[in-house]
Amino acid sequence: MLVTQQPVLRRFWYPVMPISHLSTEQPQAFELLGQKLALWLDADSQPVAVKDYCCHRSAQLSKGIVVNGCVRCPYHGWTFNGQGACINVPQLKEDQSIPASYKVQSFKCAERYGYVWVCLDSDPLLPIPYIPEADEPGNRLIPQFYEQWQCSGLRVMENSFDNAHFSFVHAASFGDIQQPAPASSELTPLEFGLVVKSTVPVVNPPAQQKNLRIAEAVTVRHVESTWYMPFSRTLKITYPNGLMHLIFTAATPISDRASQIVQFCVRNDTEAEAKADDVIAFDRQVVMEDQMVLESTNYDTPLDVAVEQHMASDQPGIVMRRKLAALLKQYGESEQRRSHA
């Protein structure tokens, strides 16, 4: 599926960057589903997003500056507010009004969980995913990764629900190559997603023993994973001692070939019990193991389940593909793929 050629995917919210990357002085650039954006904080310190393209001579607004909560084009100084309306044209005389056609396209934009989210359509199909654990008193949110991967979001999502890859991809972190049989899973399809529950025995190396406060060399994860269509998920892991480690991952689609990986975790412990840097370091090892394999896969991930071969543990990914295919059909679209001739 070529994500930039499926209009319905524009009707979802995607995290695009940490809110800390935005300021009231300098706009930032981002590309979402092939759409180039300029983002900044307005006069009320709220994130806003517009098309990164001045309607005058097409200069990138992200190369300009922010003045009084509005972005000023670097070419001729035309200034646009967060709704995309031009509010100042320095070349006009005082008695000349700004034509209504002097405007750029704006997009829905919001902050949640410390990140800026954007929807490219004025009528989103779903709200931003709700993660109740992030709002629970006593829990802490740890920002982890913000990086670009050369792979499709669907590959990242399928991998997240694939119990069969642990023994091989993660043999150096928590997998056991001597135990290749995947743990069984309980699947519950949702209208716009999927919930998968499983109990997974894992290797518990010394660094992780410290993070988990579990001294045994082997432990067990009680896992509840939720897929939020199209390319976000939560992986809620509960350990025998009651520790909860929830990972949110989004593979925000930059283009057909590339995804922006946005990941944070929520834990019910404290910095004194487990340092954030140590938690990130272990999850970094796991993520890099995934990245090495996923970037070798075909970015044009097929929704037609007849195109690739499958085994029993692939069922979550098959559900994802079928649900996305049904979504396209519901909105009058067919799957767009590159020519393989």
C-alpha positions as CSV (number, residue, x, y, z in Angstrom):
1,M,0.0,0.0,0.0
2,L,1.3,3.4,-1.0
3,V,0.1,5.5,1.9
4,T,0.4,8.9,0.2
5,Q,-2.0,7.7,-2.4
6,Q,-4.8,6.6,0.0
7,P,-6.8,9.8,0.9
8,V,-8.6,8.2,3.8
9,L,-5.4,8.0,5.7
10,R,-5.4,11.8,5.9
11,R,-8.4,11.5,8.2
12,F,-6.4,10.2,11.2
13,W,-4.3,12.0,13.8
14,Y,-0.6,11.4,13.8
15,P,2.1,12.6,16.3
16,V,4.7,14.6,14.3
17,M,7.2,15.9,16.8
18,P,7.8,16.7,20.5
19,I,6.1,19.9,21.6
20,S,9.5,21.0,23.0
21,H,10.7,21.3,19.3
22,L,8.3,24.2,18.7
23,S,8.8,27.8,19.7
24,T,7.2,31.2,19.4
25,E,10.3,32.3,17.4
26,Q,11.2,29.8,14.7
27,P,8.8,27.5,12.7
28,Q,9.7,23.8,12.1
29,A,9.3,21.7,9.0
30,F,7.7,18.3,8.9
31,E,6.4,16.0,6.1
32,L,3.2,14.0,6.8
33,L,1.9,11.6,4.1
34,G,3.8,13.6,1.5
35,Q,2.4,16.9,2.7
36,K,5.0,19.4,3.7
37,L,4.1,21.3,6.9
38,A,5.3,24.4,8.8
39,L,4.6,24.2,12.6
40,W,5.1,26.7,15.4
41,L,3.6,28.0,18.6
42,D,1.0,30.8,18.3
43,A,0.7,33.8,20.7
44,D,-1.1,31.5,23.2
45,S,1.7,28.9,23.0
46,Q,-0.6,26.5,21.2
47,P,0.8,24.4,18.3
48,V,-0.4,25.3,14.8
49,A,0.3,23.8,11.4
50,V,0.0,25.1,7.8
51,K,1.1,24.1,4.4
52,D,4.8,24.8,4.0
53,Y,4.2,26.8,0.9
54,C,3.7,30.6,0.6
55,C,0.8,31.4,-1.8
56,H,2.8,34.3,-3.3
57,R,5.9,32.7,-4.8
58,S,6.0,29.3,-3.1
59,A,8.8,29.8,-0.6
60,Q,8.9,27.5,2.4
61,L,7.3,29.2,5.4
62,S,9.3,27.0,7.7
63,K,12.4,28.9,6.7
64,G,10.9,32.2,8.0
65,I,10.4,33.4,11.5
66,V,7.5,33.7,14.0
67,V,6.3,37.2,14.8
68,N,3.6,37.8,17.4
69,G,2.4,34.2,17.0
70,C,2.3,34.3,13.2
71,V,4.7,33.0,10.6
72,R,6.5,35.4,8.3
73,C,7.6,34.3,4.9
74,P,11.4,34.6,4.4
75,Y,10.9,35.8,0.8
76,H,8.7,39.0,0.9
77,G,7.6,39.1,4.5
78,W,4.0,38.1,4.0
79,T,2.7,37.0,7.4
80,F,0.1,34.3,8.1
81,N,-1.7,33.3,11.3
82,G,-2.4,29.8,12.5
83,Q,-5.6,29.6,10.4
84,G,-3.6,30.3,7.3
85,A,-5.0,33.8,6.7
86,C,-2.5,36.4,5.5
87,I,-2.5,39.3,8.1
88,N,0.3,41.5,6.7
89,V,1.7,42.3,3.3
90,P,4.5,44.9,3.7
91,Q,4.2,45.9,0.1
92,L,0.6,47.1,0.4
93,K,-0.3,50.7,1.2
94,E,-2.1,51.4,4.4
95,D,-5.4,52.0,2.7
96,Q,-5.2,48.7,0.7
97,S,-6.9,45.7,2.1
98,I,-5.5,42.2,2.0
99,P,-7.3,40.0,-0.6
100,A,-9.1,37.0,0.9
101,S,-7.3,34.8,-1.6
102,Y,-4.0,35.6,0.2
103,K,-4.0,32.5,2.4
104,V,-2.4,29.1,2.9
105,Q,-4.0,25.8,3.9
106,S,-4.1,25.1,7.6
107,F,-4.5,21.8,9.4
108,K,-6.0,20.5,12.7
109,C,-3.2,20.5,15.3
110,A,-3.1,19.6,19.0
111,E,-0.8,18.7,21.9
112,R,-1.1,15.4,23.7
113,Y,1.3,13.4,25.8
114,G,4.0,16.0,25.2
115,Y,3.8,15.7,21.4
116,V,2.3,17.7,18.5
117,W,-0.4,15.8,16.6
118,V,-1.7,16.7,13.2
119,C,-4.7,15.6,11.1
120,L,-4.6,16.6,7.5
121,D,-8.4,16.4,7.2
122,S,-11.0,18.8,8.8
123,D,-13.1,15.8,9.8
124,P,-11.0,13.1,11.6
125,L,-12.4,9.6,11.7
126,L,-11.1,9.1,15.3
127,P,-9.9,11.2,18.2
128,I,-6.3,11.1,19.3
129,P,-5.8,7.7,21.0
130,Y,-6.6,7.9,24.7
131,I,-4.0,6.3,27.0
132,P,-5.5,6.4,30.6
133,E,-2.3,5.2,32.2
134,A,-0.6,8.5,31.1
135,D,-3.0,10.5,33.2
136,E,-3.0,8.3,36.3
137,P,-1.4,10.0,39.4
138,G,1.9,8.5,40.4
139,N,2.8,7.2,36.9
140,R,5.6,8.8,35.0
141,L,5.9,9.4,31.2
142,I,9.4,9.0,29.7
143,P,10.0,10.3,26.2
144,Q,12.1,7.7,24.4
145,F,12.7,7.9,20.6
146,Y,12.1,10.3,17.8
147,E,13.7,9.1,14.6
148,Q,13.1,8.4,11.0
149,W,13.0,4.8,9.7
150,Q,13.0,3.7,6.1
151,C,10.1,1.3,6.3
152,S,6.3,1.3,6.3
153,G,4.1,2.0,9.3
154,L,2.2,-1.2,8.7
155,R,5.4,-3.3,9.0
156,V,6.2,-1.6,12.3
157,M,2.6,-2.3,13.6
158,E,2.7,-6.0,12.5
159,N,6.1,-6.5,14.1
160,S,4.7,-5.1,17.4
161,F,2.1,-7.9,17.6
162,D,4.4,-10.7,16.3
163,N,5.3,-13.1,19.1
164,A,7.3,-15.3,16.7
165,H,10.2,-12.9,16.1
166,F,11.3,-12.5,19.7
167,S,13.6,-15.6,19.8
168,F,15.5,-14.4,16.7
169,V,15.4,-10.7,16.4
170,H,15.7,-10.1,20.1
171,A,18.1,-13.0,21.0
172,A,20.6,-10.5,22.4
173,S,18.0,-8.7,24.6
174,F,15.1,-10.7,25.9
175,G,14.4,-13.5,23.4
176,D,15.5,-17.1,23.8
177,I,16.6,-18.7,20.5
178,Q,16.2,-22.1,22.1
179,Q,12.5,-21.4,22.5
180,P,11.2,-20.4,19.1
181,A,7.6,-21.3,19.6
182,P,5.5,-18.1,19.9
183,A,3.3,-17.6,22.9
184,S,-0.4,-18.0,22.2
185,S,-2.5,-14.9,21.9
186,E,-6.1,-13.8,22.5
187,L,-7.4,-11.5,19.8
188,T,-10.3,-9.0,20.1
189,P,-10.9,-7.0,16.9
190,L,-12.2,-3.4,17.4
191,E,-14.0,-1.2,14.9
192,F,-10.8,0.8,14.3
193,G,-8.2,-1.4,15.9
194,L,-7.3,-4.6,17.7
195,V,-6.5,-5.8,21.2
196,V,-4.2,-8.7,21.8
197,K,-3.5,-10.4,25.1
198,S,-0.7,-12.9,25.8
199,T,1.6,-14.2,28.5
200,V,5.2,-14.3,27.3
201,P,8.2,-15.8,29.1
202,V,11.3,-13.7,28.5
203,V,15.0,-13.7,29.3
204,N,15.8,-11.1,32.0
205,P,19.4,-9.9,31.5
206,P,21.3,-8.1,34.3
207,A,20.6,-4.6,33.0
208,Q,16.9,-5.4,32.9
209,Q,16.9,-7.0,36.3
210,K,17.9,-3.7,37.7
211,N,15.2,-1.8,35.7
212,L,12.5,-4.3,36.7
213,R,13.7,-5.0,40.3
214,I,13.4,-8.7,39.5
215,A,16.5,-10.7,40.2
216,E,15.6,-13.9,38.3
217,A,17.3,-14.6,34.9
218,V,13.9,-15.4,33.4
219,T,10.6,-13.7,34.0
220,V,7.2,-13.5,32.4
221,R,5.4,-10.6,30.7
222,H,1.6,-10.3,30.9
223,V,1.0,-8.3,27.7
224,E,-2.0,-6.3,26.5
225,S,-1.3,-4.7,23.1
226,T,-3.7,-2.3,21.4
227,W,-3.5,-1.3,17.8
228,Y,-5.0,2.1,16.9
229,M,-5.6,2.3,13.2
230,P,-3.6,3.0,11.1
231,F,-0.1,3.2,12.6
232,S,-0.1,3.5,16.4
233,R,-0.1,1.0,19.2
234,T,0.3,0.6,23.0
235,L,2.2,-2.3,24.5
236,K,1.2,-2.6,28.1
237,I,3.5,-5.0,30.0
238,T,2.8,-6.1,33.6
239,Y,5.5,-8.1,35.4
240,P,4.9,-10.5,38.3
241,N,6.0,-7.9,40.9
242,G,3.3,-5.5,39.7
243,L,5.5,-3.2,37.7
244,M,3.7,-1.7,34.7
245,H,5.7,-0.7,31.6
246,L,3.5,0.7,28.8
247,I,5.1,1.6,25.5
248,F,3.4,3.9,23.0
249,T,4.8,3.7,19.5
250,A,3.6,5.5,16.4
251,A,5.0,5.0,12.9
252,T,3.9,8.4,11.5
253,P,4.0,8.2,7.7
254,I,6.3,10.7,6.2
255,S,6.2,9.3,2.7
256,D,5.6,5.9,1.1
257,R,9.1,4.8,2.1
258,A,9.7,6.5,5.4
259,S,8.1,6.6,8.9
260,Q,8.8,8.9,11.8
261,I,9.1,6.7,14.9
262,V,7.6,8.4,18.0
263,Q,7.9,6.4,21.2
264,F,7.4,7.1,24.9
265,C,6.7,4.8,27.9
266,V,4.6,5.1,31.0
267,R,5.7,3.4,34.2
268,N,4.2,3.1,37.7
269,D,7.6,3.4,39.4
270,T,9.9,6.3,40.2
271,E,13.2,7.6,39.0
272,A,14.8,6.5,42.3
273,E,13.7,2.9,41.6
274,A,14.7,2.8,37.9
275,K,16.6,5.6,36.1
276,A,14.9,6.9,33.0
277,D,18.2,6.7,31.1
278,D,18.6,3.0,32.0
279,V,15.0,2.3,31.0
280,I,15.6,4.0,27.6
281,A,18.9,2.2,27.1
282,F,17.3,-1.2,27.3
283,D,14.3,-0.3,25.1
284,R,16.8,1.3,22.7
285,Q,18.6,-2.0,22.3
286,V,15.3,-3.7,21.5
287,V,14.2,-1.0,19.1
288,M,17.5,-1.1,17.2
289,E,17.1,-4.9,16.8
290,D,13.7,-4.3,15.2
291,Q,14.9,-1.5,13.1
292,M,17.7,-3.6,11.5
293,V,15.2,-6.1,10.2
294,L,12.3,-3.8,9.4
295,E,14.4,-1.5,7.2
296,S,15.2,-4.5,5.1
297,T,11.5,-5.2,4.3
298,N,9.5,-4.0,1.3
299,Y,7.9,-0.6,2.2
300,D,5.0,-1.3,-0.2
301,T,3.3,-3.6,2.3
302,P,0.4,-5.4,0.6
303,L,-3.0,-5.5,2.2
304,D,-4.0,-8.4,0.0
305,V,-3.1,-11.4,2.2
306,A,-2.6,-13.6,-0.8
307,V,0.6,-11.7,-1.8
308,E,2.8,-12.9,1.1
309,Q,2.9,-16.2,3.0
310,H,1.7,-16.5,6.6
311,M,1.8,-18.7,9.7
312,A,-0.6,-19.0,12.6
313,S,1.2,-16.3,14.7
314,D,0.7,-13.7,11.9
315,Q,-3.0,-13.5,12.7
316,P,-2.8,-10.0,14.3
317,G,-1.1,-8.6,11.1
318,I,-3.7,-10.4,8.9
319,V,-6.5,-8.7,10.9
320,M,-4.7,-5.3,10.4
321,R,-4.4,-5.8,6.7
322,R,-8.1,-6.9,6.3
323,K,-9.3,-4.0,8.4
324,L,-7.3,-1.5,6.4
325,A,-8.5,-3.0,3.1
326,A,-12.1,-2.7,4.4
327,L,-11.5,0.9,5.3
328,L,-10.3,1.7,1.8
329,K,-13.3,0.0,0.3
330,Q,-15.7,1.8,2.7
331,Y,-14.4,5.1,1.4
332,G,-14.4,4.2,-2.2
333,E,-10.7,3.6,-2.6
334,S,-8.7,0.7,-3.9
335,E,-5.3,-0.3,-2.7
336,Q,-2.6,1.6,-4.5
337,R,0.7,-0.2,-5.1
338,R,3.8,0.4,-7.1
339,S,4.2,-1.4,-10.4
340,H,6.1,-4.7,-10.0
341,A,6.3,-5.3,-13.7
